[in-house]
Amino acid sequence: MSATDFPARGLRIGTRNSPLALAQVDQVSGLLRKIEPALDIEVVPVTTEADKWQGDLAQLGGKGLFVREIDQMLQRGQVDMAVHCIKDVPGDVPMPRGLIFAAYLPRDDVRDVLLVPEGSDMRTLADLPPGASVATSAVRRKAQINRVRPDLNVVRVRGLVGSRIDKLDGLRPMDHKLDAMVLAHAGLERLDLMHRARQVFEVGEMLPAVGAGALGLECRKDDDAVAYLLQQLNHERTMVEVTAERVLLHGLRGHCNSPIAGHCVTEPDGQLSLRGMVFSRDGSKFVHAHSWGESMNDPVVLGSRVCAELLRQGARDIIEGIPH
């Protein structure tokens, strides 16, 4: 295979069959057609086991199930590439055999946002009365909400972004009444739903998930033609920042119920800056570390350094104290 395989060869993209995943594939398809205008793209949607399961994802093996089935299709040659939200890619295990991330797109907004039901006059987390119900899918968000507002009732919610917002608005009589919900800025933006956001949490208020806002383009390591095509879309800065975050996550060996946050940025002078935090489930205990890239500015070294500092402060005890 060579770079000249395209556009003669078609490209099959494996994806979850959700509006957000399909919007992301549509974005990637548009970028690829700018490189190869005649490219024949076939979208191969799949409803994953995690999408069908309505219970706690931890019982199935964690949110990595969102990507596992598509990775298996890629390994078997049923598709040529996949588009993954990096925050959904497990960090405690190696990459699936024979697969690589050939490119990362420029990162979208990493922040989390607060939504309230249609007609509510609440605008911020501080406005919510004691005992108010706040829905979120992430243990990382729950821990950070509870850290500043232990009086709130943080409840788990899963499902497609649109159906979550329907639950918030009480459109189905069976739904538990919710006073607010926290979702990812990037997902709302990709679905043109940012008009629903009330409060945008700054990174200092709610540290993002590792890989937040980043899309990774995955292919088989030995498929040189696809790798070459995708590499033309790679955003170097995003790749470097995500690498630092994922080295941190991998070293912590957290499971899907571990509230772990990590965020790397490139400072104006080009130096990398990485923050990491590990929380107990209710946010009452946490450890925090922050370091810079210094002279080498190597993302792997930086991720390892911040991980080591978190472990020195007791991150392992916090992680092991949380049931899987």
C-alpha positions as a LaTeX table, in Angstrom:
\begin{tabular}{lrrr}
\hline
Residue & $x$ (\AA) & $y$ (\AA) & $z$ (\AA) \\
\hline
Met1 & 0.00 & 0.00 & 0.00 \\
Ser2 & 1.20 & 3.52 & $-0.70$ \\
Ala3 & 0.09 & 7.12 & $-0.52$ \\
Thr4 & $-1.15$ & 6.85 & $-4.12$ \\
Asp5 & $-3.94$ & 4.41 & $-3.11$ \\
Phe6 & $-6.30$ & 7.37 & $-2.72$ \\
Pro7 & $-8.68$ & 8.46 & $-4.07$ \\
Ala8 & $-8.97$ & 5.20 & $-6.09$ \\
Arg9 & $-9.40$ & 3.18 & $-2.91$ \\
Gly10 & $-12.48$ & 3.73 & $-0.75$ \\
Leu11 & $-12.26$ & 4.56 & 2.95 \\
Arg12 & $-14.55$ & 2.88 & 5.50 \\
Ile13 & $-14.94$ & 4.76 & 8.80 \\
Gly14 & $-16.19$ & 2.85 & 11.84 \\
Thr15 & $-18.21$ & 4.86 & 14.35 \\
Arg16 & $-20.80$ & 4.67 & 17.10 \\
Asn17 & $-24.31$ & 5.19 & 15.83 \\
Ser18 & $-25.03$ & 8.31 & 17.92 \\
Pro19 & $-25.74$ & 11.85 & 16.68 \\
Leu20 & $-22.53$ & 13.13 & 18.33 \\
Ala21 & $-20.33$ & 10.36 & 16.88 \\
Leu22 & $-21.86$ & 10.81 & 13.43 \\
Ala23 & $-21.34$ & 14.59 & 13.61 \\
Gln24 & $-17.68$ & 13.97 & 14.43 \\
Val25 & $-17.30$ & 11.58 & 11.47 \\
Asp26 & $-18.96$ & 14.17 & 9.24 \\
Gln27 & $-16.38$ & 16.75 & 10.39 \\
Val28 & $-13.49$ & 14.35 & 9.68 \\
Ser29 & $-14.94$ & 13.36 & 6.28 \\
Gly30 & $-15.06$ & 17.03 & 5.28 \\
Leu31 & $-11.41$ & 17.51 & 6.26 \\
Leu32 & $-10.32$ & 14.38 & 4.36 \\
Arg33 & $-12.15$ & 15.51 & 1.22 \\
Lys34 & $-10.18$ & 18.75 & 1.30 \\
Ile35 & $-7.06$ & 16.60 & 0.88 \\
Glu36 & $-8.65$ & 14.13 & $-1.58$ \\
Pro37 & $-11.77$ & 15.71 & $-3.13$ \\
Ala38 & $-12.77$ & 12.50 & $-4.95$ \\
Leu39 & $-12.39$ & 10.29 & $-1.88$ \\
Asp40 & $-15.14$ & 7.66 & $-1.59$ \\
Ile41 & $-16.04$ & 7.51 & 2.13 \\
Glu42 & $-18.35$ & 4.85 & 3.57 \\
Val43 & $-19.56$ & 5.40 & 7.13 \\
Val44 & $-20.04$ & 2.11 & 9.02 \\
Pro45 & $-22.13$ & 2.83 & 12.15 \\
Val46 & $-22.40$ & 0.36 & 15.03 \\
Thr47 & $-24.48$ & 0.37 & 18.21 \\
Thr48 & $-21.96$ & $-0.78$ & 20.82 \\
Glu49 & $-22.70$ & $-2.96$ & 23.83 \\
Ala50 & $-22.12$ & 0.11 & 26.02 \\
Asp51 & $-24.74$ & 2.07 & 24.06 \\
Lys52 & $-27.33$ & $-0.69$ & 24.62 \\
Trp53 & $-26.58$ & $-1.05$ & 28.35 \\
Gln54 & $-28.59$ & 1.31 & 30.54 \\
Gly55 & $-26.98$ & 0.39 & 33.86 \\
Asp56 & $-23.67$ & 1.32 & 35.44 \\
Leu57 & $-20.90$ & 0.99 & 32.84 \\
Ala58 & $-18.52$ & $-0.30$ & 35.51 \\
Gln59 & $-20.57$ & $-3.53$ & 35.61 \\
Leu60 & $-19.76$ & $-4.10$ & 31.93 \\
Gly61 & $-16.10$ & $-3.15$ & 32.18 \\
Gly62 & $-16.09$ & 0.62 & 31.83 \\
Lys63 & $-16.52$ & 3.26 & 29.16 \\
Gly64 & $-13.76$ & 1.66 & 27.08 \\
Leu65 & $-16.57$ & $-0.51$ & 25.70 \\
Phe66 & $-17.62$ & 2.49 & 23.58 \\
Val67 & $-14.45$ & 2.04 & 21.54 \\
Arg68 & $-13.65$ & $-1.67$ & 21.90 \\
Glu69 & $-16.11$ & $-3.04$ & 19.34 \\
Ile70 & $-15.03$ & $-0.49$ & 16.74 \\
Asp71 & $-11.37$ & $-1.29$ & 17.43 \\
Gln72 & $-12.12$ & $-4.98$ & 16.84 \\
Met73 & $-13.74$ & $-4.13$ & 13.49 \\
Leu74 & $-10.60$ & $-2.20$ & 12.61 \\
Gln75 & $-8.34$ & $-5.09$ & 13.61 \\
Arg76 & $-10.43$ & $-7.51$ & 11.51 \\
Gly77 & $-10.25$ & $-5.24$ & 8.46 \\
Gln78 & $-14.01$ & $-4.51$ & 8.39 \\
Val79 & $-13.26$ & $-0.76$ & 8.51 \\
Asp80 & $-10.16$ & 1.27 & 7.63 \\
Met81 & $-10.23$ & 3.90 & 10.36 \\
Ala82 & $-12.11$ & 5.08 & 13.43 \\
Val83 & $-12.79$ & 8.45 & 15.04 \\
His84 & $-12.60$ & 8.34 & 18.84 \\
Cys85 & $-13.14$ & 10.91 & 21.58 \\
Ile86 & $-9.81$ & 10.51 & 23.37 \\
Lys87 & $-11.45$ & 10.87 & 26.78 \\
Asp88 & $-13.31$ & 7.60 & 26.05 \\
Val89 & $-10.11$ & 5.66 & 25.21 \\
Pro90 & $-8.93$ & 3.64 & 28.25 \\
Gly91 & $-5.64$ & 4.90 & 29.66 \\
Asp92 & $-4.83$ & 1.99 & 31.98 \\
Val93 & $-4.20$ & $-0.55$ & 29.20 \\
Pro94 & $-1.97$ & $-0.53$ & 26.09 \\
Met95 & $-3.36$ & 0.35 & 22.65 \\
Pro96 & $-5.12$ & $-2.61$ & 20.98 \\
Arg97 & $-2.68$ & $-4.80$ & 19.05 \\
Gly98 & $-1.80$ & $-3.46$ & 15.62 \\
Leu99 & $-3.64$ & $-0.12$ & 15.99 \\
Ile100 & $-2.26$ & 3.43 & 16.20 \\
Phe101 & $-3.57$ & 6.95 & 16.45 \\
Ala102 & $-2.22$ & 8.40 & 13.21 \\
Ala103 & $-3.55$ & 11.90 & 13.91 \\
Tyr104 & $-5.27$ & 14.16 & 16.41 \\
Leu105 & $-7.50$ & 17.02 & 15.29 \\
Pro106 & $-7.03$ & 20.49 & 16.80 \\
Arg107 & $-8.50$ & 20.32 & 20.27 \\
Asp108 & $-11.95$ & 21.74 & 20.98 \\
Asp109 & $-12.92$ & 23.48 & 24.21 \\
Val110 & $-12.00$ & 21.22 & 27.15 \\
Arg111 & $-14.33$ & 22.80 & 29.72 \\
Asp112 & $-17.48$ & 21.44 & 31.35 \\
Val113 & $-20.76$ & 23.34 & 31.34 \\
Leu114 & $-23.83$ & 23.57 & 33.56 \\
Leu115 & $-27.30$ & 23.25 & 32.01 \\
Val116 & $-30.64$ & 23.84 & 33.71 \\
Pro117 & $-34.20$ & 22.88 & 32.71 \\
Glu118 & $-36.00$ & 25.06 & 30.17 \\
Gly119 & $-37.62$ & 27.94 & 32.06 \\
Ser120 & $-35.38$ & 27.69 & 35.14 \\
Asp121 & $-33.90$ & 30.99 & 36.35 \\
Met122 & $-30.85$ & 29.25 & 37.88 \\
Arg123 & $-27.62$ & 30.31 & 36.20 \\
Thr124 & $-24.73$ & 28.85 & 38.20 \\
Leu125 & $-23.90$ & 25.96 & 40.52 \\
Ala126 & $-23.89$ & 28.46 & 43.40 \\
Asp127 & $-27.53$ & 29.38 & 42.63 \\
Leu128 & $-28.78$ & 25.84 & 43.30 \\
Pro129 & $-30.48$ & 25.31 & 46.67 \\
Pro130 & $-29.23$ & 22.64 & 49.13 \\
Gly131 & $-30.43$ & 19.18 & 48.11 \\
Ala132 & $-30.83$ & 20.09 & 44.45 \\
Ser133 & $-30.27$ & 17.23 & 42.00 \\
Val134 & $-27.39$ & 17.62 & 39.53 \\
Ala135 & $-26.98$ & 14.96 & 36.84 \\
Thr136 & $-23.70$ & 13.90 & 35.28 \\
Ser137 & $-22.20$ & 10.78 & 33.72 \\
Ala138 & $-18.66$ & 11.31 & 35.03 \\
Val139 & $-17.27$ & 10.34 & 38.45 \\
Arg140 & $-14.65$ & 13.08 & 37.85 \\
Arg141 & $-17.36$ & 15.75 & 37.68 \\
Lys142 & $-19.30$ & 14.30 & 40.64 \\
Ala143 & $-16.19$ & 14.45 & 42.87 \\
Gln144 & $-15.44$ & 18.05 & 41.90 \\
Ile145 & $-19.04$ & 19.19 & 42.34 \\
Asn146 & $-19.22$ & 17.50 & 45.76 \\
Arg147 & $-15.91$ & 19.10 & 46.76 \\
Val148 & $-17.41$ & 22.60 & 46.53 \\
Arg149 & $-21.10$ & 21.75 & 47.12 \\
Pro150 & $-21.34$ & 18.64 & 49.34 \\
Asp151 & $-24.98$ & 19.59 & 50.00 \\
Leu152 & $-26.04$ & 18.79 & 46.40 \\
Asn153 & $-27.44$ & 15.46 & 45.28 \\
Val154 & $-25.27$ & 14.40 & 42.31 \\
Val155 & $-27.00$ & 11.66 & 40.31 \\
Arg156 & $-25.72$ & 9.51 & 37.45 \\
Val157 & $-27.24$ & 9.95 & 34.02 \\
Arg158 & $-26.33$ & 8.14 & 30.82 \\
Gly159 & $-27.53$ & 8.04 & 27.24 \\
Leu160 & $-27.25$ & 10.27 & 24.20 \\
Val161 & $-26.72$ & 13.98 & 24.80 \\
Gly162 & $-30.12$ & 14.83 & 23.33 \\
Ser163 & $-31.97$ & 12.31 & 25.49 \\
Arg164 & $-30.09$ & 13.53 & 28.59 \\
Ile165 & $-31.26$ & 17.08 & 27.90 \\
Asp166 & $-34.83$ & 15.74 & 27.45 \\
Lys167 & $-34.53$ & 14.17 & 30.92 \\
Leu168 & $-33.35$ & 17.52 & 32.29 \\
Asp169 & $-36.35$ & 19.27 & 30.77 \\
Gly170 & $-38.69$ & 16.63 & 32.27 \\
Leu171 & $-40.13$ & 15.70 & 28.90 \\
Arg172 & $-40.86$ & 12.17 & 30.10 \\
Pro173 & $-43.15$ & 11.82 & 33.13 \\
Met174 & $-41.18$ & 8.82 & 34.49 \\
Asp175 & $-37.97$ & 10.84 & 34.81 \\
His176 & $-36.61$ & 11.88 & 38.19 \\
Lys177 & $-36.81$ & 15.67 & 38.55 \\
Leu178 & $-33.44$ & 17.26 & 37.85 \\
Asp179 & $-32.37$ & 20.78 & 38.79 \\
Ala180 & $-29.21$ & 20.91 & 36.66 \\
Met181 & $-26.86$ & 18.83 & 34.53 \\
Val182 & $-23.15$ & 19.00 & 33.69 \\
Leu183 & $-22.00$ & 18.09 & 30.18 \\
Ala184 & $-18.92$ & 18.61 & 28.02 \\
His185 & $-18.59$ & 21.92 & 26.16 \\
Ala186 & $-17.11$ & 20.13 & 23.12 \\
Gly187 & $-20.04$ & 17.74 & 22.72 \\
Leu188 & $-22.64$ & 20.49 & 22.98 \\
Glu189 & $-20.73$ & 22.57 & 20.45 \\
Arg190 & $-20.48$ & 19.70 & 17.94 \\
Leu191 & $-24.27$ & 19.25 & 18.21 \\
Asp192 & $-25.04$ & 23.00 & 18.01 \\
Leu193 & $-26.52$ & 22.95 & 21.53 \\
Met194 & $-24.31$ & 25.51 & 23.28 \\
His195 & $-27.31$ & 27.84 & 23.61 \\
Arg196 & $-28.42$ & 25.55 & 26.48 \\
Ala197 & $-25.28$ & 26.23 & 28.54 \\
Arg198 & $-25.68$ & 28.50 & 31.58 \\
Gln199 & $-22.32$ & 28.33 & 33.36 \\
Val200 & $-19.01$ & 27.39 & 31.76 \\
Phe201 & $-16.65$ & 26.02 & 34.41 \\
Glu202 & $-13.13$ & 27.34 & 34.05 \\
Val203 & $-10.34$ & 24.76 & 34.19 \\
Gly204 & $-9.40$ & 26.00 & 37.68 \\
Glu205 & $-12.97$ & 25.31 & 38.88 \\
Met206 & $-13.39$ & 21.86 & 37.30 \\
Leu207 & $-10.28$ & 20.17 & 35.94 \\
Pro208 & $-11.09$ & 18.40 & 32.65 \\
Ala209 & $-10.87$ & 14.73 & 31.79 \\
Val210 & $-7.68$ & 13.41 & 30.21 \\
Gly211 & $-8.10$ & 13.88 & 26.45 \\
Ala212 & $-11.08$ & 16.24 & 26.84 \\
Gly213 & $-12.07$ & 17.97 & 23.60 \\
Ala214 & $-9.68$ & 15.90 & 21.47 \\
Leu215 & $-10.59$ & 13.60 & 18.58 \\
Gly216 & $-8.15$ & 10.86 & 17.59 \\
Leu217 & $-8.02$ & 9.26 & 14.13 \\
Glu218 & $-7.13$ & 5.59 & 14.48 \\
Cys219 & $-6.02$ & 3.08 & 11.86 \\
Arg220 & $-4.05$ & $-0.14$ & 11.48 \\
Lys221 & $-0.33$ & 0.29 & 12.00 \\
Asp222 & 0.49 & $-1.64$ & 8.80 \\
Asp223 & $-1.96$ & 0.32 & 6.61 \\
Asp224 & 0.57 & 2.85 & 5.32 \\
Ala225 & $-1.83$ & 4.49 & 2.87 \\
Val226 & $-4.48$ & 5.32 & 5.47 \\
Ala227 & $-1.86$ & 6.36 & 8.03 \\
Tyr228 & $-0.29$ & 8.72 & 5.48 \\
Leu229 & $-3.70$ & 10.20 & 4.60 \\
Leu230 & $-4.63$ & 10.76 & 8.25 \\
Gln231 & $-1.25$ & 12.16 & 9.27 \\
Gln232 & $-1.90$ & 15.12 & 7.00 \\
Leu233 & $-4.64$ & 16.17 & 9.45 \\
Asn234 & $-2.48$ & 15.81 & 12.56 \\
His235 & $-2.30$ & 18.78 & 14.92 \\
Glu236 & 1.10 & 18.55 & 16.58 \\
Arg237 & 0.28 & 20.65 & 19.63 \\
Thr238 & $-2.80$ & 18.57 & 20.47 \\
Met239 & $-0.81$ & 15.36 & 20.00 \\
Val240 & 1.90 & 16.53 & 22.41 \\
Glu241 & $-0.57$ & 17.73 & 25.07 \\
Val242 & $-2.69$ & 14.56 & 24.88 \\
Thr243 & 0.46 & 12.42 & 25.11 \\
Ala244 & 1.43 & 14.07 & 28.41 \\
Glu245 & $-2.08$ & 13.56 & 29.81 \\
Arg246 & $-2.31$ & 9.91 & 28.76 \\
Val247 & 1.13 & 9.07 & 30.16 \\
Leu248 & $-0.12$ & 10.52 & 33.47 \\
Leu249 & $-3.33$ & 8.45 & 33.30 \\
His250 & $-1.54$ & 5.24 & 32.32 \\
Gly251 & 0.90 & 5.57 & 35.25 \\
Leu252 & $-1.93$ & 6.04 & 37.76 \\
Arg253 & $-3.59$ & 2.76 & 36.65 \\
Gly254 & $-7.02$ & 4.02 & 37.57 \\
His255 & $-10.20$ & 2.11 & 36.72 \\
Cys256 & $-13.44$ & 3.45 & 35.25 \\
Asn257 & $-14.73$ & 4.46 & 38.71 \\
Ser258 & $-11.59$ & 6.48 & 39.53 \\
Pro259 & $-12.17$ & 10.26 & 39.54 \\
Ile260 & $-9.00$ & 11.35 & 37.71 \\
Ala261 & $-8.49$ & 14.68 & 35.94 \\
Gly262 & $-5.55$ & 15.83 & 33.85 \\
His263 & $-4.97$ & 18.81 & 31.62 \\
Cys264 & $-1.91$ & 19.86 & 29.64 \\
Val265 & $-1.51$ & 23.21 & 27.88 \\
Thr266 & 1.27 & 24.80 & 25.87 \\
Glu267 & 2.22 & 28.11 & 27.49 \\
Pro268 & 2.85 & 31.21 & 25.30 \\
Asp269 & 6.60 & 30.56 & 25.55 \\
Gly270 & 6.12 & 27.02 & 24.19 \\
Gln271 & 6.66 & 25.28 & 27.54 \\
Leu272 & 4.26 & 22.47 & 28.46 \\
Ser273 & 2.26 & 22.77 & 31.69 \\
Leu274 & 0.43 & 19.73 & 33.13 \\
Arg275 & $-1.98$ & 19.55 & 36.06 \\
Gly276 & $-3.25$ & 16.28 & 37.48 \\
Met277 & $-5.74$ & 15.48 & 40.24 \\
Val278 & $-7.08$ & 12.29 & 41.82 \\
Phe279 & $-10.21$ & 12.40 & 43.99 \\
Ser280 & $-12.16$ & 10.16 & 46.31 \\
Arg281 & $-15.71$ & 9.45 & 45.08 \\
Asp282 & $-17.23$ & 12.29 & 47.14 \\
Gly283 & $-14.37$ & 14.72 & 46.51 \\
Ser284 & $-13.56$ & 15.01 & 50.24 \\
Lys285 & $-10.03$ & 13.66 & 49.65 \\
Phe286 & $-7.86$ & 14.63 & 46.71 \\
Val287 & $-4.27$ & 15.07 & 45.60 \\
His288 & $-3.04$ & 17.66 & 43.10 \\
Ala289 & 0.21 & 18.07 & 41.17 \\
His290 & 1.37 & 20.64 & 38.63 \\
Ser291 & 4.62 & 20.69 & 36.70 \\
Trp292 & 6.20 & 22.22 & 33.61 \\
Gly293 & 8.12 & 20.71 & 30.70 \\
Glu294 & 11.34 & 22.53 & 31.59 \\
Ser295 & 14.37 & 22.26 & 29.26 \\
Met296 & 13.53 & 18.98 & 27.48 \\
Asn297 & 9.81 & 19.79 & 27.21 \\
Asp298 & 9.17 & 16.08 & 26.65 \\
Pro299 & 5.47 & 15.15 & 27.16 \\
Val300 & 6.34 & 11.60 & 28.26 \\
Val301 & 8.78 & 12.85 & 30.91 \\
Leu302 & 6.27 & 15.48 & 32.07 \\
Gly303 & 3.40 & 13.00 & 32.33 \\
Ser304 & 5.59 & 10.59 & 34.29 \\
Arg305 & 6.76 & 13.37 & 36.65 \\
Val306 & 3.23 & 14.56 & 37.51 \\
Cys307 & 2.09 & 10.94 & 37.94 \\
Ala308 & 4.99 & 10.24 & 40.33 \\
Glu309 & 4.14 & 13.31 & 42.40 \\
Leu310 & 0.47 & 12.28 & 42.68 \\
Leu311 & 1.51 & 8.78 & 43.75 \\
Arg312 & 3.92 & 10.28 & 46.31 \\
Gln313 & 0.99 & 12.22 & 47.79 \\
Gly314 & $-1.16$ & 9.08 & 48.15 \\
Ala315 & $-3.07$ & 8.76 & 44.84 \\
Arg316 & $-2.74$ & 4.94 & 44.92 \\
Asp317 & $-4.51$ & 4.71 & 48.29 \\
Ile318 & $-7.34$ & 6.93 & 47.04 \\
Ile319 & $-7.76$ & 4.88 & 43.82 \\
Glu320 & $-7.65$ & 1.54 & 45.64 \\
Gly321 & $-10.18$ & 2.80 & 48.19 \\
Ile322 & $-12.82$ & 3.14 & 45.47 \\
Pro323 & $-14.77$ & $-0.04$ & 44.54 \\
His324 & $-14.49$ & $-1.12$ & 40.86 \\
\hline
\end{tabular}
